[in-house]
Amino acid sequence: KEINELYYSIIKEFNKKAGVGAVLNTSFNMHGEPIVCSPSDAVRTFRNANLDLLVIGNFVVSR
């Protein structure tokens, strides 16, 4: 919480909604595509993937 309050609040809220107090970090890319390296890469991948939510800094993108 003291190191990254925003990340802490995301995990805390996820725990309230899903009952799981952890978030898995994995590579962010589609099969056969390079790993996301920029916000524009992230938005493109988000649009092409079966994702519900994308958080980039203070911005939240949802379907």
PDBQT receptor file of N, H, CA, C and O in Angstrom, charges set to zero:
ATOM      1  N   LYS A   1       0.835  -1.194   0.000  1.00  0.00    +0.000 N 
ATOM      2  CA  LYS A   1       0.000   0.000   0.000  1.00  0.00    +0.000 C 
ATOM      3  C   LYS A   1       0.875   1.251   0.000  1.00  0.00    +0.000 C 
ATOM      4  O   LYS A   1       0.595   2.208  -0.722  1.00  0.00    +0.000 OA
ATOM      5  N   GLU A   2       1.919   1.244   0.797  1.00  0.00    +0.000 N 
ATOM      6  H   GLU A   2       2.147   0.466   1.383  1.00  0.00    +0.000 HD
ATOM      7  CA  GLU A   2       2.777   2.423   0.896  1.00  0.00    +0.000 C 
ATOM      8  C   GLU A   2       3.600   2.645  -0.367  1.00  0.00    +0.000 C 
ATOM      9  O   GLU A   2       3.962   3.779  -0.681  1.00  0.00    +0.000 OA
ATOM     10  N   ILE A   3       3.897   1.571  -1.093  1.00  0.00    +0.000 N 
ATOM     11  H   ILE A   3       3.604   0.650  -0.838  1.00  0.00    +0.000 HD
ATOM     12  CA  ILE A   3       4.745   1.675  -2.284  1.00  0.00    +0.000 C 
ATOM     13  C   ILE A   3       3.948   2.132  -3.504  1.00  0.00    +0.000 C 
ATOM     14  O   ILE A   3       4.418   2.981  -4.262  1.00  0.00    +0.000 OA
ATOM     15  N   ASN A   4       2.739   1.578  -3.705  1.00  0.00    +0.000 N 
ATOM     16  H   ASN A   4       2.358   0.889  -3.089  1.00  0.00    +0.000 HD
ATOM     17  CA  ASN A   4       1.937   1.921  -4.876  1.00  0.00    +0.000 C 
ATOM     18  C   ASN A   4       0.458   1.870  -4.493  1.00  0.00    +0.000 C 
ATOM     19  O   ASN A   4      -0.185   0.825  -4.587  1.00  0.00    +0.000 OA
ATOM     20  N   GLU A   5      -0.058   2.993  -4.069  1.00  0.00    +0.000 N 
ATOM     21  H   GLU A   5       0.465   3.842  -3.992  1.00  0.00    +0.000 HD
ATOM     22  CA  GLU A   5      -1.431   3.055  -3.562  1.00  0.00    +0.000 C 
ATOM     23  C   GLU A   5      -2.467   2.710  -4.634  1.00  0.00    +0.000 C 
ATOM     24  O   GLU A   5      -3.463   2.051  -4.337  1.00  0.00    +0.000 OA
ATOM     25  N   LEU A   6      -2.241   3.148  -5.878  1.00  0.00    +0.000 N 
ATOM     26  H   LEU A   6      -1.431   3.683  -6.119  1.00  0.00    +0.000 HD
ATOM     27  CA  LEU A   6      -3.187   2.848  -6.953  1.00  0.00    +0.000 C 
ATOM     28  C   LEU A   6      -3.262   1.343  -7.201  1.00  0.00    +0.000 C 
ATOM     29  O   LEU A   6      -4.357   0.787  -7.289  1.00  0.00    +0.000 OA
ATOM     30  N   TYR A   7      -2.128   0.686  -7.313  1.00  0.00    +0.000 N 
ATOM     31  H   TYR A   7      -1.238   1.137  -7.241  1.00  0.00    +0.000 HD
ATOM     32  CA  TYR A   7      -2.103  -0.761  -7.551  1.00  0.00    +0.000 C 
ATOM     33  C   TYR A   7      -2.753  -1.499  -6.381  1.00  0.00    +0.000 C 
ATOM     34  O   TYR A   7      -3.499  -2.457  -6.580  1.00  0.00    +0.000 OA
ATOM     35  N   TYR A   8      -2.469  -1.051  -5.180  1.00  0.00    +0.000 N 
ATOM     36  H   TYR A   8      -1.863  -0.272  -5.018  1.00  0.00    +0.000 HD
ATOM     37  CA  TYR A   8      -3.080  -1.646  -3.987  1.00  0.00    +0.000 C 
ATOM     38  C   TYR A   8      -4.604  -1.538  -4.045  1.00  0.00    +0.000 C 
ATOM     39  O   TYR A   8      -5.312  -2.501  -3.749  1.00  0.00    +0.000 OA
ATOM     40  N   SER A   9      -5.100  -0.370  -4.427  1.00  0.00    +0.000 N 
ATOM     41  H   SER A   9      -4.525   0.412  -4.667  1.00  0.00    +0.000 HD
ATOM     42  CA  SER A   9      -6.555  -0.176  -4.463  1.00  0.00    +0.000 C 
ATOM     43  C   SER A   9      -7.199  -1.033  -5.554  1.00  0.00    +0.000 C 
ATOM     44  O   SER A   9      -8.326  -1.496  -5.382  1.00  0.00    +0.000 OA
ATOM     45  N   ILE A  10      -6.503  -1.251  -6.670  1.00  0.00    +0.000 N 
ATOM     46  H   ILE A  10      -5.587  -0.875  -6.809  1.00  0.00    +0.000 HD
ATOM     47  CA  ILE A  10      -7.026  -2.129  -7.726  1.00  0.00    +0.000 C 
ATOM     48  C   ILE A  10      -7.157  -3.550  -7.198  1.00  0.00    +0.000 C 
ATOM     49  O   ILE A  10      -8.193  -4.190  -7.383  1.00  0.00    +0.000 OA
ATOM     50  N   ILE A  11      -6.113  -4.047  -6.541  1.00  0.00    +0.000 N 
ATOM     51  H   ILE A  11      -5.271  -3.527  -6.390  1.00  0.00    +0.000 HD
ATOM     52  CA  ILE A  11      -6.147  -5.412  -6.002  1.00  0.00    +0.000 C 
ATOM     53  C   ILE A  11      -7.216  -5.536  -4.916  1.00  0.00    +0.000 C 
ATOM     54  O   ILE A  11      -7.927  -6.539  -4.856  1.00  0.00    +0.000 OA
ATOM     55  N   LYS A  12      -7.330  -4.536  -4.071  1.00  0.00    +0.000 N 
ATOM     56  H   LYS A  12      -6.753  -3.720  -4.119  1.00  0.00    +0.000 HD
ATOM     57  CA  LYS A  12      -8.324  -4.559  -3.001  1.00  0.00    +0.000 C 
ATOM     58  C   LYS A  12      -9.739  -4.605  -3.580  1.00  0.00    +0.000 C 
ATOM     59  O   LYS A  12     -10.576  -5.372  -3.102  1.00  0.00    +0.000 OA
ATOM     60  N   GLU A  13     -10.012  -3.798  -4.596  1.00  0.00    +0.000 N 
ATOM     61  H   GLU A  13      -9.333  -3.175  -4.984  1.00  0.00    +0.000 HD
ATOM     62  CA  GLU A  13     -11.337  -3.781  -5.223  1.00  0.00    +0.000 C 
ATOM     63  C   GLU A  13     -11.606  -5.092  -5.953  1.00  0.00    +0.000 C 
ATOM     64  O   GLU A  13     -12.726  -5.601  -5.924  1.00  0.00    +0.000 OA
ATOM     65  N   PHE A  14     -10.582  -5.639  -6.606  1.00  0.00    +0.000 N 
ATOM     66  H   PHE A  14      -9.672  -5.226  -6.629  1.00  0.00    +0.000 HD
ATOM     67  CA  PHE A  14     -10.726  -6.935  -7.277  1.00  0.00    +0.000 C 
ATOM     68  C   PHE A  14     -11.085  -8.007  -6.258  1.00  0.00    +0.000 C 
ATOM     69  O   PHE A  14     -11.919  -8.869  -6.534  1.00  0.00    +0.000 OA
ATOM     70  N   ASN A  15     -10.466  -7.961  -5.086  1.00  0.00    +0.000 N 
ATOM     71  H   ASN A  15      -9.789  -7.261  -4.861  1.00  0.00    +0.000 HD
ATOM     72  CA  ASN A  15     -10.758  -8.921  -4.017  1.00  0.00    +0.000 C 
ATOM     73  C   ASN A  15     -12.218  -8.807  -3.574  1.00  0.00    +0.000 C 
ATOM     74  O   ASN A  15     -12.874  -9.822  -3.340  1.00  0.00    +0.000 OA
ATOM     75  N   LYS A  16     -12.725  -7.588  -3.457  1.00  0.00    +0.000 N 
ATOM     76  H   LYS A  16     -12.192  -6.763  -3.647  1.00  0.00    +0.000 HD
ATOM     77  CA  LYS A  16     -14.124  -7.392  -3.066  1.00  0.00    +0.000 C 
ATOM     78  C   LYS A  16     -15.076  -8.020  -4.083  1.00  0.00    +0.000 C 
ATOM     79  O   LYS A  16     -16.054  -8.666  -3.709  1.00  0.00    +0.000 OA
ATOM     80  N   LYS A  17     -14.785  -7.827  -5.365  1.00  0.00    +0.000 N 
ATOM     81  H   LYS A  17     -13.991  -7.302  -5.669  1.00  0.00    +0.000 HD
ATOM     82  CA  LYS A  17     -15.694  -8.287  -6.421  1.00  0.00    +0.000 C 
ATOM     83  C   LYS A  17     -15.533  -9.761  -6.754  1.00  0.00    +0.000 C 
ATOM     84  O   LYS A  17     -16.519 -10.442  -7.035  1.00  0.00    +0.000 OA
ATOM     85  N   ALA A  18     -14.296 -10.267  -6.727  1.00  0.00    +0.000 N 
ATOM     86  H   ALA A  18     -13.495  -9.714  -6.498  1.00  0.00    +0.000 HD
ATOM     87  CA  ALA A  18     -14.040 -11.636  -7.185  1.00  0.00    +0.000 C 
ATOM     88  C   ALA A  18     -13.763 -12.612  -6.053  1.00  0.00    +0.000 C 
ATOM     89  O   ALA A  18     -13.807 -13.826  -6.250  1.00  0.00    +0.000 OA
ATOM     90  N   GLY A  19     -13.477 -12.081  -4.862  1.00  0.00    +0.000 N 
ATOM     91  H   GLY A  19     -13.442 -11.094  -4.702  1.00  0.00    +0.000 HD
ATOM     92  CA  GLY A  19     -13.144 -12.956  -3.750  1.00  0.00    +0.000 C 
ATOM     93  C   GLY A  19     -11.740 -13.516  -3.828  1.00  0.00    +0.000 C 
ATOM     94  O   GLY A  19     -11.411 -14.487  -3.146  1.00  0.00    +0.000 OA
ATOM     95  N   VAL A  20     -10.907 -12.900  -4.666  1.00  0.00    +0.000 N 
ATOM     96  H   VAL A  20     -11.175 -12.112  -5.220  1.00  0.00    +0.000 HD
ATOM     97  CA  VAL A  20      -9.512 -13.322  -4.828  1.00  0.00    +0.000 C 
ATOM     98  C   VAL A  20      -8.633 -12.103  -4.585  1.00  0.00    +0.000 C 
ATOM     99  O   VAL A  20      -8.767 -11.090  -5.272  1.00  0.00    +0.000 OA
ATOM    100  N   GLY A  21      -7.740 -12.196  -3.615  1.00  0.00    +0.000 N 
ATOM    101  H   GLY A  21      -7.631 -13.019  -3.057  1.00  0.00    +0.000 HD
ATOM    102  CA  GLY A  21      -6.898 -11.059  -3.260  1.00  0.00    +0.000 C 
ATOM    103  C   GLY A  21      -5.548 -11.077  -3.934  1.00  0.00    +0.000 C 
ATOM    104  O   GLY A  21      -4.541 -10.743  -3.311  1.00  0.00    +0.000 OA
ATOM    105  N   ALA A  22      -5.509 -11.460  -5.197  1.00  0.00    +0.000 N 
ATOM    106  H   ALA A  22      -6.327 -11.731  -5.704  1.00  0.00    +0.000 HD
ATOM    107  CA  ALA A  22      -4.246 -11.496  -5.935  1.00  0.00    +0.000 C 
ATOM    108  C   ALA A  22      -4.514 -11.204  -7.403  1.00  0.00    +0.000 C 
ATOM    109  O   ALA A  22      -5.611 -11.437  -7.910  1.00  0.00    +0.000 OA
ATOM    110  N   VAL A  23      -3.504 -10.696  -8.067  1.00  0.00    +0.000 N 
ATOM    111  H   VAL A  23      -2.612 -10.507  -7.655  1.00  0.00    +0.000 HD
ATOM    112  CA  VAL A  23      -3.571 -10.444  -9.497  1.00  0.00    +0.000 C 
ATOM    113  C   VAL A  23      -2.380 -11.137 -10.132  1.00  0.00    +0.000 C 
ATOM    114  O   VAL A  23      -1.255 -11.011  -9.649  1.00  0.00    +0.000 OA
ATOM    115  N   LEU A  24      -2.621 -11.871 -11.218  1.00  0.00    +0.000 N 
ATOM    116  H   LEU A  24      -3.535 -11.973 -11.611  1.00  0.00    +0.000 HD
ATOM    117  CA  LEU A  24      -1.556 -12.575 -11.922  1.00  0.00    +0.000 C 
ATOM    118  C   LEU A  24      -0.976 -11.665 -12.984  1.00  0.00    +0.000 C 
ATOM    119  O   LEU A  24      -1.712 -11.069 -13.770  1.00  0.00    +0.000 OA
ATOM    120  N   ASN A  25       0.335 -11.558 -13.009  1.00  0.00    +0.000 N 
ATOM    121  H   ASN A  25       0.933 -12.042 -12.371  1.00  0.00    +0.000 HD
ATOM    122  CA  ASN A  25       1.022 -10.772 -14.024  1.00  0.00    +0.000 C 
ATOM    123  C   ASN A  25       1.613 -11.730 -15.048  1.00  0.00    +0.000 C 
ATOM    124  O   ASN A  25       2.382 -12.622 -14.691  1.00  0.00    +0.000 OA
ATOM    125  N   THR A  26       1.266 -11.554 -16.293  1.00  0.00    +0.000 N 
ATOM    126  H   THR A  26       0.641 -10.829 -16.582  1.00  0.00    +0.000 HD
ATOM    127  CA  THR A  26       1.775 -12.411 -17.364  1.00  0.00    +0.000 C 
ATOM    128  C   THR A  26       2.118 -11.532 -18.560  1.00  0.00    +0.000 C 
ATOM    129  O   THR A  26       1.850 -10.331 -18.545  1.00  0.00    +0.000 OA
ATOM    130  N   SER A  27       2.699 -12.115 -19.582  1.00  0.00    +0.000 N 
ATOM    131  H   SER A  27       2.916 -13.091 -19.595  1.00  0.00    +0.000 HD
ATOM    132  CA  SER A  27       3.019 -11.318 -20.768  1.00  0.00    +0.000 C 
ATOM    133  C   SER A  27       1.720 -10.810 -21.388  1.00  0.00    +0.000 C 
ATOM    134  O   SER A  27       0.696 -11.491 -21.345  1.00  0.00    +0.000 OA
ATOM    135  N   PHE A  28       1.770  -9.641 -21.951  1.00  0.00    +0.000 N 
ATOM    136  H   PHE A  28       2.602  -9.089 -21.986  1.00  0.00    +0.000 HD
ATOM    137  CA  PHE A  28       0.590  -9.020 -22.549  1.00  0.00    +0.000 C 
ATOM    138  C   PHE A  28       0.786  -9.013 -24.057  1.00  0.00    +0.000 C 
ATOM    139  O   PHE A  28       1.343  -8.071 -24.622  1.00  0.00    +0.000 OA
ATOM    140  N   ASN A  29       0.323 -10.072 -24.692  1.00  0.00    +0.000 N 
ATOM    141  H   ASN A  29      -0.129 -10.837 -24.233  1.00  0.00    +0.000 HD
ATOM    142  CA  ASN A  29       0.367 -10.171 -26.143  1.00  0.00    +0.000 C 
ATOM    143  C   ASN A  29      -0.548 -11.296 -26.600  1.00  0.00    +0.000 C 
ATOM    144  O   ASN A  29      -0.871 -12.204 -25.833  1.00  0.00    +0.000 OA
ATOM    145  N   MET A  30      -0.953 -11.224 -27.844  1.00  0.00    +0.000 N 
ATOM    146  H   MET A  30      -0.690 -10.486 -28.466  1.00  0.00    +0.000 HD
ATOM    147  CA  MET A  30      -1.741 -12.292 -28.457  1.00  0.00    +0.000 C 
ATOM    148  C   MET A  30      -0.770 -13.344 -28.985  1.00  0.00    +0.000 C 
ATOM    149  O   MET A  30       0.398 -13.049 -29.234  1.00  0.00    +0.000 OA
ATOM    150  N   HIS A  31      -1.254 -14.563 -29.153  1.00  0.00    +0.000 N 
ATOM    151  H   HIS A  31      -2.203 -14.803 -28.951  1.00  0.00    +0.000 HD
ATOM    152  CA  HIS A  31      -0.424 -15.643 -29.682  1.00  0.00    +0.000 C 
ATOM    153  C   HIS A  31       0.185 -15.218 -31.023  1.00  0.00    +0.000 C 
ATOM    154  O   HIS A  31      -0.524 -14.782 -31.929  1.00  0.00    +0.000 OA
ATOM    155  N   GLY A  32       1.498 -15.352 -31.130  1.00  0.00    +0.000 N 
ATOM    156  H   GLY A  32       2.075 -15.706 -30.393  1.00  0.00    +0.000 HD
ATOM    157  CA  GLY A  32       2.192 -15.016 -32.366  1.00  0.00    +0.000 C 
ATOM    158  C   GLY A  32       2.505 -13.546 -32.537  1.00  0.00    +0.000 C 
ATOM    159  O   GLY A  32       3.105 -13.157 -33.540  1.00  0.00    +0.000 OA
ATOM    160  N   GLU A  33       2.115 -12.723 -31.585  1.00  0.00    +0.000 N 
ATOM    161  H   GLU A  33       1.628 -13.038 -30.771  1.00  0.00    +0.000 HD
ATOM    162  CA  GLU A  33       2.371 -11.284 -31.645  1.00  0.00    +0.000 C 
ATOM    163  C   GLU A  33       3.456 -10.907 -30.647  1.00  0.00    +0.000 C 
ATOM    164  O   GLU A  33       3.635 -11.595 -29.642  1.00  0.00    +0.000 OA
ATOM    165  N   PRO A  34       4.192  -9.812 -30.912  1.00  0.00    +0.000 N 
ATOM    166  CA  PRO A  34       5.197  -9.366 -29.940  1.00  0.00    +0.000 C 
ATOM    167  C   PRO A  34       4.535  -8.851 -28.662  1.00  0.00    +0.000 C 
ATOM    168  O   PRO A  34       3.361  -8.480 -28.669  1.00  0.00    +0.000 OA
ATOM    169  N   ILE A  35       5.286  -8.831 -27.580  1.00  0.00    +0.000 N 
ATOM    170  H   ILE A  35       6.240  -9.132 -27.574  1.00  0.00    +0.000 HD
ATOM    171  CA  ILE A  35       4.790  -8.315 -26.303  1.00  0.00    +0.000 C 
ATOM    172  C   ILE A  35       4.484  -6.824 -26.437  1.00  0.00    +0.000 C 
ATOM    173  O   ILE A  35       5.218  -6.089 -27.098  1.00  0.00    +0.000 OA
ATOM    174  N   VAL A  36       3.410  -6.393 -25.816  1.00  0.00    +0.000 N 
ATOM    175  H   VAL A  36       2.814  -6.991 -25.279  1.00  0.00    +0.000 HD
ATOM    176  CA  VAL A  36       2.993  -4.994 -25.823  1.00  0.00    +0.000 C 
ATOM    177  C   VAL A  36       4.096  -4.128 -25.217  1.00  0.00    +0.000 C 
ATOM    178  O   VAL A  36       4.619  -4.426 -24.143  1.00  0.00    +0.000 OA
ATOM    179  N   CYS A  37       4.441  -3.045 -25.930  1.00  0.00    +0.000 N 
ATOM    180  H   CYS A  37       4.016  -2.803 -26.803  1.00  0.00    +0.000 HD
ATOM    181  CA  CYS A  37       5.520  -2.160 -25.467  1.00  0.00    +0.000 C 
ATOM    182  C   CYS A  37       5.097  -0.707 -25.323  1.00  0.00    +0.000 C 
ATOM    183  O   CYS A  37       5.890   0.118 -24.869  1.00  0.00    +0.000 OA
ATOM    184  N   SER A  38       3.870  -0.374 -25.698  1.00  0.00    +0.000 N 
ATOM    185  H   SER A  38       3.226  -1.044 -26.066  1.00  0.00    +0.000 HD
ATOM    186  CA  SER A  38       3.432   1.022 -25.634  1.00  0.00    +0.000 C 
ATOM    187  C   SER A  38       1.924   1.066 -25.380  1.00  0.00    +0.000 C 
ATOM    188  O   SER A  38       1.232   0.063 -25.551  1.00  0.00    +0.000 OA
ATOM    189  N   PRO A  39       1.425   2.222 -24.975  1.00  0.00    +0.000 N 
ATOM    190  CA  PRO A  39      -0.021   2.344 -24.789  1.00  0.00    +0.000 C 
ATOM    191  C   PRO A  39      -0.805   2.029 -26.067  1.00  0.00    +0.000 C 
ATOM    192  O   PRO A  39      -1.866   1.410 -25.998  1.00  0.00    +0.000 OA
ATOM    193  N   SER A  40      -0.303   2.442 -27.217  1.00  0.00    +0.000 N 
ATOM    194  H   SER A  40       0.559   2.946 -27.273  1.00  0.00    +0.000 HD
ATOM    195  CA  SER A  40      -1.030   2.138 -28.457  1.00  0.00    +0.000 C 
ATOM    196  C   SER A  40      -1.032   0.643 -28.742  1.00  0.00    +0.000 C 
ATOM    197  O   SER A  40      -2.031   0.113 -29.228  1.00  0.00    +0.000 OA
ATOM    198  N   ASP A  41       0.079  -0.054 -28.446  1.00  0.00    +0.000 N 
ATOM    199  H   ASP A  41       0.891   0.377 -28.051  1.00  0.00    +0.000 HD
ATOM    200  CA  ASP A  41       0.107  -1.519 -28.549  1.00  0.00    +0.000 C 
ATOM    201  C   ASP A  41      -0.939  -2.126 -27.620  1.00  0.00    +0.000 C 
ATOM    202  O   ASP A  41      -1.648  -3.059 -27.998  1.00  0.00    +0.000 OA
ATOM    203  N   ALA A  42      -1.031  -1.592 -26.403  1.00  0.00    +0.000 N 
ATOM    204  H   ALA A  42      -0.454  -0.835 -26.096  1.00  0.00    +0.000 HD
ATOM    205  CA  ALA A  42      -1.962  -2.126 -25.405  1.00  0.00    +0.000 C 
ATOM    206  C   ALA A  42      -3.407  -1.979 -25.868  1.00  0.00    +0.000 C 
ATOM    207  O   ALA A  42      -4.198  -2.912 -25.735  1.00  0.00    +0.000 OA
ATOM    208  N   VAL A  43      -3.753  -0.826 -26.403  1.00  0.00    +0.000 N 
ATOM    209  H   VAL A  43      -3.110  -0.067 -26.511  1.00  0.00    +0.000 HD
ATOM    210  CA  VAL A  43      -5.120  -0.595 -26.871  1.00  0.00    +0.000 C 
ATOM    211  C   VAL A  43      -5.429  -1.506 -28.058  1.00  0.00    +0.000 C 
ATOM    212  O   VAL A  43      -6.516  -2.078 -28.128  1.00  0.00    +0.000 OA
ATOM    213  N   ARG A  44      -4.488  -1.648 -28.989  1.00  0.00    +0.000 N 
ATOM    214  H   ARG A  44      -3.605  -1.183 -28.932  1.00  0.00    +0.000 HD
ATOM    215  CA  ARG A  44      -4.695  -2.526 -30.144  1.00  0.00    +0.000 C 
ATOM    216  C   ARG A  44      -4.919  -3.961 -29.688  1.00  0.00    +0.000 C 
ATOM    217  O   ARG A  44      -5.836  -4.628 -30.166  1.00  0.00    +0.000 OA
ATOM    218  N   THR A  45      -4.090  -4.440 -28.769  1.00  0.00    +0.000 N 
ATOM    219  H   THR A  45      -3.345  -3.898 -28.380  1.00  0.00    +0.000 HD
ATOM    220  CA  THR A  45      -4.234  -5.805 -28.264  1.00  0.00    +0.000 C 
ATOM    221  C   THR A  45      -5.546  -5.960 -27.504  1.00  0.00    +0.000 C 
ATOM    222  O   THR A  45      -6.234  -6.970 -27.653  1.00  0.00    +0.000 OA
ATOM    223  N   PHE A  46      -5.894  -4.975 -26.700  1.00  0.00    +0.000 N 
ATOM    224  H   PHE A  46      -5.335  -4.154 -26.579  1.00  0.00    +0.000 HD
ATOM    225  CA  PHE A  46      -7.159  -5.000 -25.962  1.00  0.00    +0.000 C 
ATOM    226  C   PHE A  46      -8.337  -5.152 -26.920  1.00  0.00    +0.000 C 
ATOM    227  O   PHE A  46      -9.253  -5.934 -26.664  1.00  0.00    +0.000 OA
ATOM    228  N   ARG A  47      -8.313  -4.408 -28.018  1.00  0.00    +0.000 N 
ATOM    229  H   ARG A  47      -7.569  -3.773 -28.226  1.00  0.00    +0.000 HD
ATOM    230  CA  ARG A  47      -9.416  -4.460 -28.987  1.00  0.00    +0.000 C 
ATOM    231  C   ARG A  47      -9.513  -5.815 -29.675  1.00  0.00    +0.000 C 
ATOM    232  O   ARG A  47     -10.606  -6.246 -30.041  1.00  0.00    +0.000 OA
ATOM    233  N   ASN A  48      -8.374  -6.494 -29.854  1.00  0.00    +0.000 N 
ATOM    234  H   ASN A  48      -7.486  -6.143 -29.557  1.00  0.00    +0.000 HD
ATOM    235  CA  ASN A  48      -8.353  -7.775 -30.566  1.00  0.00    +0.000 C 
ATOM    236  C   ASN A  48      -8.459  -8.987 -29.646  1.00  0.00    +0.000 C 
ATOM    237  O   ASN A  48      -8.626 -10.111 -30.120  1.00  0.00    +0.000 OA
ATOM    238  N   ALA A  49      -8.365  -8.773 -28.353  1.00  0.00    +0.000 N 
ATOM    239  H   ALA A  49      -8.230  -7.860 -27.967  1.00  0.00    +0.000 HD
ATOM    240  CA  ALA A  49      -8.389  -9.877 -27.387  1.00  0.00    +0.000 C 
ATOM    241  C   ALA A  49      -9.747  -9.932 -26.686  1.00  0.00    +0.000 C 
ATOM    242  O   ALA A  49     -10.554  -9.008 -26.791  1.00  0.00    +0.000 OA
ATOM    243  N   ASN A  50      -9.974 -11.002 -25.990  1.00  0.00    +0.000 N 
ATOM    244  H   ASN A  50      -9.319 -11.752 -25.904  1.00  0.00    +0.000 HD
ATOM    245  CA  ASN A  50     -11.210 -11.167 -25.224  1.00  0.00    +0.000 C 
ATOM    246  C   ASN A  50     -10.988 -10.642 -23.806  1.00  0.00    +0.000 C 
ATOM    247  O   ASN A  50     -11.046 -11.397 -22.836  1.00  0.00    +0.000 OA
ATOM    248  N   LEU A  51     -10.733  -9.341 -23.701  1.00  0.00    +0.000 N 
ATOM    249  H   LEU A  51     -10.685  -8.727 -24.489  1.00  0.00    +0.000 HD
ATOM    250  CA  LEU A  51     -10.480  -8.703 -22.408  1.00  0.00    +0.000 C 
ATOM    251  C   LEU A  51     -11.639  -7.777 -22.072  1.00  0.00    +0.000 C 
ATOM    252  O   LEU A  51     -12.261  -7.197 -22.962  1.00  0.00    +0.000 OA
ATOM    253  N   ASP A  52     -11.920  -7.645 -20.796  1.00  0.00    +0.000 N 
ATOM    254  H   ASP A  52     -11.415  -8.117 -20.073  1.00  0.00    +0.000 HD
ATOM    255  CA  ASP A  52     -13.008  -6.778 -20.343  1.00  0.00    +0.000 C 
ATOM    256  C   ASP A  52     -12.537  -5.385 -19.969  1.00  0.00    +0.000 C 
ATOM    257  O   ASP A  52     -13.285  -4.416 -20.093  1.00  0.00    +0.000 OA
ATOM    258  N   LEU A  53     -11.288  -5.285 -19.507  1.00  0.00    +0.000 N 
ATOM    259  H   LEU A  53     -10.680  -6.073 -19.406  1.00  0.00    +0.000 HD
ATOM    260  CA  LEU A  53     -10.810  -4.036 -18.927  1.00  0.00    +0.000 C 
ATOM    261  C   LEU A  53      -9.329  -3.864 -19.192  1.00  0.00    +0.000 C 
ATOM    262  O   LEU A  53      -8.569  -4.832 -19.168  1.00  0.00    +0.000 OA
ATOM    263  N   LEU A  54      -8.922  -2.630 -19.444  1.00  0.00    +0.000 N 
ATOM    264  H   LEU A  54      -9.540  -1.843 -19.464  1.00  0.00    +0.000 HD
ATOM    265  CA  LEU A  54      -7.517  -2.283 -19.632  1.00  0.00    +0.000 C 
ATOM    266  C   LEU A  54      -7.221  -1.066 -18.773  1.00  0.00    +0.000 C 
ATOM    267  O   LEU A  54      -7.926  -0.060 -18.854  1.00  0.00    +0.000 OA
ATOM    268  N   VAL A  55      -6.187  -1.151 -17.953  1.00  0.00    +0.000 N 
ATOM    269  H   VAL A  55      -5.615  -1.968 -17.887  1.00  0.00    +0.000 HD
ATOM    270  CA  VAL A  55      -5.780  -0.029 -17.112  1.00  0.00    +0.000 C 
ATOM    271  C   VAL A  55      -4.380   0.380 -17.527  1.00  0.00    +0.000 C 
ATOM    272  O   VAL A  55      -3.458  -0.435 -17.510  1.00  0.00    +0.000 OA
ATOM    273  N   ILE A  56      -4.219   1.654 -17.904  1.00  0.00    +0.000 N 
ATOM    274  H   ILE A  56      -4.968   2.316 -17.918  1.00  0.00    +0.000 HD
ATOM    275  CA  ILE A  56      -2.918   2.218 -18.256  1.00  0.00    +0.000 C 
ATOM    276  C   ILE A  56      -2.744   3.470 -17.411  1.00  0.00    +0.000 C 
ATOM    277  O   ILE A  56      -3.378   4.493 -17.670  1.00  0.00    +0.000 OA
ATOM    278  N   GLY A  57      -1.891   3.389 -16.408  1.00  0.00    +0.000 N 
ATOM    279  H   GLY A  57      -1.377   2.558 -16.198  1.00  0.00    +0.000 HD
ATOM    280  CA  GLY A  57      -1.707   4.529 -15.513  1.00  0.00    +0.000 C 
ATOM    281  C   GLY A  57      -3.017   4.877 -14.835  1.00  0.00    +0.000 C 
ATOM    282  O   GLY A  57      -3.609   4.039 -14.154  1.00  0.00    +0.000 OA
ATOM    283  N   ASN A  58      -3.473   6.107 -15.016  1.00  0.00    +0.000 N 
ATOM    284  H   ASN A  58      -2.993   6.787 -15.569  1.00  0.00    +0.000 HD
ATOM    285  CA  ASN A  58      -4.733   6.560 -14.415  1.00  0.00    +0.000 C 
ATOM    286  C   ASN A  58      -5.932   6.399 -15.340  1.00  0.00    +0.000 C 
ATOM    287  O   ASN A  58      -7.028   6.857 -15.018  1.00  0.00    +0.000 OA
ATOM    288  N   PHE A  59      -5.735   5.753 -16.486  1.00  0.00    +0.000 N 
ATOM    289  H   PHE A  59      -4.845   5.380 -16.747  1.00  0.00    +0.000 HD
ATOM    290  CA  PHE A  59      -6.807   5.582 -17.465  1.00  0.00    +0.000 C 
ATOM    291  C   PHE A  59      -7.343   4.159 -17.430  1.00  0.00    +0.000 C 
ATOM    292  O   PHE A  59      -6.584   3.195 -17.328  1.00  0.00    +0.000 OA
ATOM    293  N   VAL A  60      -8.676   4.043 -17.516  1.00  0.00    +0.000 N 
ATOM    294  H   VAL A  60      -9.293   4.826 -17.599  1.00  0.00    +0.000 HD
ATOM    295  CA  VAL A  60      -9.338   2.739 -17.537  1.00  0.00    +0.000 C 
ATOM    296  C   VAL A  60     -10.166   2.666 -18.812  1.00  0.00    +0.000 C 
ATOM    297  O   VAL A  60     -10.979   3.547 -19.091  1.00  0.00    +0.000 OA
ATOM    298  N   VAL A  61      -9.949   1.601 -19.584  1.00  0.00    +0.000 N 
ATOM    299  H   VAL A  61      -9.289   0.885 -19.358  1.00  0.00    +0.000 HD
ATOM    300  CA  VAL A  61     -10.705   1.367 -20.810  1.00  0.00    +0.000 C 
ATOM    301  C   VAL A  61     -11.529   0.111 -20.592  1.00  0.00    +0.000 C 
ATOM    302  O   VAL A  61     -10.993  -0.915 -20.176  1.00  0.00    +0.000 OA
ATOM    303  N   SER A  62     -12.824   0.179 -20.868  1.00  0.00    +0.000 N 
ATOM    304  H   SER A  62     -13.259   1.013 -21.207  1.00  0.00    +0.000 HD
ATOM    305  CA  SER A  62     -13.678  -1.000 -20.720  1.00  0.00    +0.000 C 
ATOM    306  C   SER A  62     -14.503  -1.190 -21.981  1.00  0.00    +0.000 C 
ATOM    307  O   SER A  62     -14.642  -0.281 -22.799  1.00  0.00    +0.000 OA
ATOM    308  N   ARG A  63     -15.042  -2.383 -22.119  1.00  0.00    +0.000 N 
ATOM    309  H   ARG A  63     -14.929  -3.122 -21.455  1.00  0.00    +0.000 HD
ATOM    310  CA  ARG A  63     -15.876  -2.689 -23.303  1.00  0.00    +0.000 C 
ATOM    311  C   ARG A  63     -17.280  -2.170 -23.106  1.00  0.00    +0.000 C 
ATOM    312  O   ARG A  63     -18.126  -2.329 -23.987  1.00  0.00    +0.000 OA
TER     313      ARG A  63
